[in-house]
Amino acid sequence: MRRGWRRALIGIGAGLIIIAAGTAGYVWHLYGSVKETADQIYEPIQPTVYVSKDPEVTPKPQQAVQALIEKRHPFTVLVMGVDERENDKGRSDTLIVLAVNPEKKSILMFNIPRDTRTEIIGHGTTDKINHAYAFGGVTMAKNTVEHFLDYPMDYYIRINMEGFARLIDILGGVEVDNPFSFFYEDHQFDKGMLKLNGELALKYSRMRYEDPRGDLGRNFRQREILMEVMKSSLQFSNITQIQKILKELGSSVKTNIKFDEMKTFMSDYREDLGSIETVEISGSGSTINQVWYLMVNKEERERIHELLKEQMDIDQTAS
């Protein structure tokens, strides 16, 4: 399972479109289709440079990030699972941060709980962090996460969750190990190993009120589903199905990672990342104006900031 985690996370951080090819041979066999999909999903956002209050964190413009990638420097990725609706931009139902350091051969990974109360940067309000995307799209969501963590996000990947469900169906479903039985949205999820199609996988990943760990439990199930999708994608060798996967990714994923950077990740980073550390953000529940929030205090935010800074330590990776 640990190997599956590693390959899954490389797939997320290195570019979701290339994993569908499974092996390097298939990647190059489908080079034209892969590049076409990469161009289709590429979506740059308003260039902003986050300046941390921590003087030890160096601000980096995007062109500097791209240059450092070629020197195998660490980088951060904000993965957003977006629940989009008709005539509605939707909300970022899932927020996952990856901090990738090739010299340390490690990745730091954590969810930001969707109900976390924080300042929404550029909107002038304090609200649930997942509302930032609804108010101002990827740019506002990224800016808000950077402010919350006091740390810059180099890249983003936005995944439409309905498209993610279709991708699961193309792959033939996913297997999960459910720790306890529960009933959610007209379906009984029994304890133990389950084979889920796309629709049921989304339901499985979204339940939280019957989970004794609440949002933390849901975050774990979201990561479990994502891992299984990446692992299944890497094992695919059917050309027809790979083409379907590329098509689905093209319509369901957006990122500011360029095709050349994806190739760099796959060729230079993939084999060096052997350790995955997952952490959780802790907080306490509070109801304000009849709305429930997760309150994350200053000490906890500083703890996560320090973990990020330690993971991304430039002194150990400068070249």
Phi, psi and omega per residue, in radians:
M1 nan -0.619 -3.130
R2 -1.093 -0.694 3.095
R3 -1.081 -0.673 3.097
G4 -1.081 -0.723 3.090
W5 -1.032 -0.804 -3.069
R6 -1.061 -0.846 -3.107
R7 -1.169 -0.582 3.118
A8 -1.124 -0.819 -3.084
L9 -1.217 -0.611 3.048
I10 -1.065 -0.721 3.128
G11 -1.048 -0.719 3.141
I12 -1.177 -0.915 -3.037
G13 -1.252 -0.537 -3.049
A14 -1.596 -0.157 3.092
G15 2.231 1.995 -3.040
L16 -1.166 -0.402 -3.055
I17 -1.299 -0.486 -3.016
I18 -1.443 -0.410 -3.074
I19 -1.056 -0.468 -3.073
A20 -1.078 -0.403 -3.094
A21 -1.357 -0.316 3.020
G22 1.376 -0.893 3.125
T23 -2.349 2.859 -3.112
A24 -1.040 -0.623 -3.141
G25 -1.062 -0.736 3.131
Y26 -1.226 -0.592 3.112
V27 -1.014 -0.853 -3.076
W28 -1.325 -0.517 3.055
H29 -1.075 -0.602 -3.123
L30 -1.840 0.475 -3.026
Y31 -0.896 -0.801 -3.107
G32 -1.079 -0.768 3.140
S33 -1.169 -0.688 3.139
V34 -1.124 -0.796 -3.138
K35 -1.135 -0.677 3.116
E36 -1.082 -0.748 3.110
T37 -1.162 -0.716 3.112
A38 -1.029 -0.750 3.116
D39 -1.150 -0.605 -3.108
Q40 -1.230 -0.660 -3.080
I41 -1.522 -0.222 -3.118
Y42 -1.197 2.171 -3.124
E43 -2.525 1.640 3.125
P44 -1.168 2.699 3.102
I45 -2.063 2.967 -3.112
Q46 -0.911 2.111 -3.081
P47 -1.190 2.047 3.071
T48 -2.263 2.596 3.104
V49 -2.017 1.937 -3.136
Y50 -1.361 2.264 3.121
V51 -1.890 1.921 -3.121
S52 -1.237 2.652 3.035
K53 -1.268 -0.272 3.108
D54 -1.480 1.997 -3.094
P55 -1.143 -0.254 3.133
E56 -1.436 -0.137 3.111
V57 -1.732 2.013 -3.063
T58 -1.463 2.196 3.067
P59 -1.189 2.472 -3.086
K60 -2.306 2.082 2.966
P61 -1.195 2.798 -3.034
Q62 -1.040 -0.656 -3.141
Q63 -1.154 -0.524 3.081
A64 -1.239 -0.660 3.095
V65 -1.039 -0.806 -3.103
Q66 -1.105 -0.660 3.117
A67 -1.199 -0.664 -3.133
L68 -1.220 -0.553 3.115
I69 -1.013 -0.693 -3.135
E70 -1.141 -0.367 3.111
K71 -1.723 0.236 3.063
R72 1.129 0.640 3.049
H73 -1.413 2.784 3.095
P74 -1.198 2.780 3.108
F75 -2.627 2.816 3.129
T76 -2.001 2.611 3.103
V77 -2.336 2.301 3.003
L78 -1.800 2.008 3.116
V79 -1.737 2.162 -3.125
M80 -2.034 2.067 2.975
G81 -1.602 1.987 -2.973
V82 -1.871 2.255 3.077
D83 -1.673 1.567 -3.081
E84 -1.548 2.515 -3.136
R85 -2.186 2.834 3.122
E86 -1.097 2.305 -3.129
N87 1.021 0.465 -3.129
D88 -2.598 2.287 -3.137
K89 -1.137 -0.451 3.130
G90 1.488 -3.042 -3.140
R91 -2.217 2.735 3.084
S92 -1.400 1.634 -3.066
D93 -1.173 -0.459 -3.126
T94 -2.328 2.304 3.047
L95 -2.217 1.997 3.138
I96 -2.160 2.283 3.112
V97 -1.867 2.313 3.048
L98 -2.074 2.276 3.028
A99 -2.054 1.938 -2.975
V100 -1.850 2.164 3.125
N101 -2.247 1.817 -3.071
P102 -1.196 -0.556 -3.134
E103 -1.213 -0.620 3.068
K104 -1.457 -0.112 -3.111
K105 0.954 0.824 -3.045
S106 -2.607 2.793 3.035
I107 -2.288 2.336 2.974
L108 -1.753 2.285 -3.056
M109 -2.352 2.343 3.034
F110 -2.723 2.664 2.992
N111 -1.535 2.603 2.876
I112 -1.804 1.985 -3.103
P113 -0.946 2.360 -3.006
R114 -1.107 -0.462 -3.098
D115 -1.584 0.124 -3.128
T116 -1.042 2.216 3.135
R117 -1.480 2.200 -3.109
T118 -2.760 2.933 3.060
E119 -1.231 2.290 3.084
I120 -1.593 1.872 -3.005
I121 -1.237 2.181 -3.136
G122 1.638 -0.052 -3.130
H123 -2.032 -0.304 3.098
G124 1.286 0.418 -3.131
T125 -2.313 2.879 2.985
T126 -1.992 2.174 -2.971
D127 -2.744 -3.044 3.034
K128 -1.183 2.432 -3.022
I129 -1.095 -0.495 -3.119
N130 -1.298 -0.204 3.091
H131 -1.339 -0.288 -3.110
A132 -1.020 -0.692 3.136
Y133 -1.144 -0.700 3.139
A134 -1.125 -0.621 -3.114
F135 -1.356 -0.652 -2.999
G136 -2.588 0.393 3.031
G137 1.170 -2.781 -3.056
V138 -1.043 -0.748 -3.071
T139 -1.063 -0.828 -3.138
M140 -1.184 -0.656 3.104
A141 -1.097 -0.802 3.138
K142 -1.107 -0.807 -3.141
N143 -1.071 -0.667 -3.129
T144 -1.206 -0.736 3.100
V145 -1.106 -0.746 3.122
E146 -1.046 -0.752 3.126
H147 -1.139 -0.739 -3.119
F148 -1.090 -0.742 -3.114
L149 -1.560 -0.231 -3.006
D150 0.938 0.771 -3.129
Y151 -2.656 2.409 -3.093
P152 -1.277 2.531 3.018
M153 -1.817 2.049 -3.072
D154 -1.272 -0.691 -3.081
Y155 -2.345 2.814 2.997
Y156 -2.298 2.664 2.953
I157 -2.323 2.132 3.113
R158 -1.889 2.211 -3.103
I159 -2.073 2.167 3.023
N160 -1.328 2.119 -2.998
M161 -1.184 -0.539 3.084
E162 -1.176 -0.698 3.054
G163 -1.153 -0.588 3.089
F164 -1.083 -0.679 3.101
A165 -1.117 -0.713 3.113
R166 -1.128 -0.646 3.091
L167 -1.085 -0.716 3.103
I168 -1.051 -0.718 3.117
D169 -1.120 -0.705 3.105
I170 -1.054 -0.650 -3.118
L171 -1.359 -0.114 -3.141
G172 1.552 0.327 3.116
G173 1.636 3.067 3.118
V174 -2.291 2.690 3.065
E175 -1.884 2.338 3.125
V176 -2.309 2.737 3.092
D177 -1.886 1.678 -3.064
N178 -1.346 2.102 -3.058
P179 -1.286 -0.335 3.128
F180 -2.729 2.670 -3.129
S181 -1.383 2.574 3.068
F182 -2.760 2.789 3.124
F183 -1.994 2.211 -3.077
Y184 -2.588 2.231 3.098
E185 0.835 1.005 3.033
D186 1.164 0.366 3.108
H187 -2.389 2.393 3.080
Q188 -1.622 2.109 3.080
F189 -1.797 1.867 -3.102
D190 -1.342 2.754 3.075
K191 -1.209 2.516 3.090
G192 1.893 -2.892 -3.102
M193 -1.253 2.278 -3.124
L194 -2.269 2.492 2.997
K195 -1.838 2.093 -3.016
L196 -2.073 2.417 2.968
N197 -1.423 -3.106 -3.058
G198 -1.050 -0.810 -3.127
E199 -1.061 -0.803 -3.116
L200 -1.246 -0.562 3.105
A201 -1.103 -0.710 3.095
L202 -1.134 -0.749 3.104
K203 -1.068 -0.788 3.136
Y204 -1.008 -0.694 -3.076
S205 -1.397 -0.279 -3.043
R206 -1.673 -0.370 -3.096
M207 -1.108 2.428 3.051
R208 -2.504 -0.506 -2.995
Y209 -1.204 -0.492 3.096
E210 -1.602 -0.014 3.125
D211 -1.521 2.186 -3.132
P212 -1.055 -0.342 3.107
R213 -1.729 0.064 3.071
G214 1.037 -2.261 -3.088
D215 -1.135 -0.515 3.120
L216 -1.141 -0.682 3.086
G217 -1.142 -0.727 3.103
R218 -1.115 -0.715 3.118
N219 -1.018 -0.721 3.125
F220 -1.087 -0.754 -3.125
R221 -1.173 -0.600 3.082
Q222 -1.107 -0.764 3.119
R223 -1.142 -0.641 3.122
E224 -1.084 -0.804 3.125
I225 -1.095 -0.795 -3.124
L226 -1.060 -0.736 3.121
M227 -1.056 -0.789 -3.102
E228 -1.143 -0.642 3.105
V229 -1.119 -0.794 -3.130
M230 -1.120 -0.742 -3.123
K231 -1.106 -0.749 3.128
S232 -1.136 -0.697 -3.140
S233 -1.076 -0.711 -3.106
L234 -1.213 -0.291 -3.130
Q235 -1.674 -0.033 -3.078
F236 -1.322 2.487 3.073
S237 -2.399 0.023 -3.136
N238 -1.425 2.006 -3.043
I239 -1.041 -0.753 -3.123
T240 -1.063 -0.778 -3.140
Q241 -1.189 -0.629 3.101
I242 -1.067 -0.730 3.100
Q243 -1.067 -0.689 3.109
K244 -1.137 -0.694 3.127
I245 -1.114 -0.801 3.119
L246 -1.036 -0.725 3.129
K247 -1.099 -0.756 -3.128
E248 -1.172 -0.729 3.095
L249 -1.082 -0.669 -3.135
G250 -1.065 -0.527 -3.113
S251 -1.709 -0.149 -3.013
S252 -2.087 -0.153 -3.044
V253 -2.178 2.462 2.977
K254 -2.325 2.522 -3.132
T255 -2.746 2.749 3.027
N256 -1.729 0.301 3.039
I257 -1.503 2.131 -3.128
K258 -1.381 2.795 -3.098
F259 -1.017 -0.769 -3.137
D260 -1.093 -0.624 3.104
E261 -1.206 -0.667 3.083
M262 -1.046 -0.753 3.134
K263 -1.107 -0.663 3.097
T264 -1.101 -0.777 3.120
F265 -1.026 -0.798 -3.069
M266 -1.190 -0.660 -3.052
S267 -1.518 -0.596 -2.989
D268 -1.896 -0.411 -3.044
Y269 -1.790 -0.581 -2.866
R270 -0.980 -0.765 -3.017
E271 -1.387 -0.160 -3.026
D272 -1.712 0.008 -3.021
L273 -1.906 1.717 -3.035
G274 -1.937 -0.192 -3.043
S275 -2.143 2.245 3.114
I276 -2.031 2.132 3.065
E277 -1.956 2.150 3.078
T278 -1.898 2.345 3.093
V279 -2.210 2.889 3.130
E280 -2.199 2.513 3.060
I281 -1.538 2.184 -3.110
S282 -1.722 2.640 3.110
G283 -2.882 -3.089 3.120
S284 -2.250 2.548 -3.120
G285 -1.369 2.541 3.097
S286 -2.656 2.455 3.109
T287 -1.810 2.153 3.140
I288 -2.185 2.140 -3.104
N289 0.890 0.762 3.077
Q290 1.180 0.314 3.086
V291 -2.081 2.290 -3.119
W292 -1.512 2.346 3.117
Y293 -2.265 2.731 2.911
L294 -1.683 2.095 -3.125
M295 -1.685 2.064 3.120
V296 -1.878 2.027 -3.033
N297 -1.345 3.002 -3.060
K298 -1.066 -0.699 -3.112
E299 -1.112 -0.693 3.134
E300 -1.203 -0.700 3.095
R301 -1.110 -0.686 3.116
E302 -1.175 -0.610 3.096
R303 -1.086 -0.823 3.134
I304 -1.140 -0.696 3.100
H305 -1.024 -0.779 -3.125
E306 -1.162 -0.633 3.078
L307 -1.103 -0.736 3.091
L308 -1.091 -0.791 -3.104
K309 -1.106 -0.716 3.111
E310 -1.134 -0.747 3.131
Q311 -1.102 -0.641 -3.045
M312 -1.673 0.285 -3.041
D313 -0.867 1.914 -3.106
I314 -1.205 -0.551 -3.087
D315 -1.010 -0.557 -3.120
Q316 -1.552 -0.116 -3.054
T317 -2.169 -0.053 -3.101
A318 -1.119 2.523 3.129
S319 -2.429 nan nan
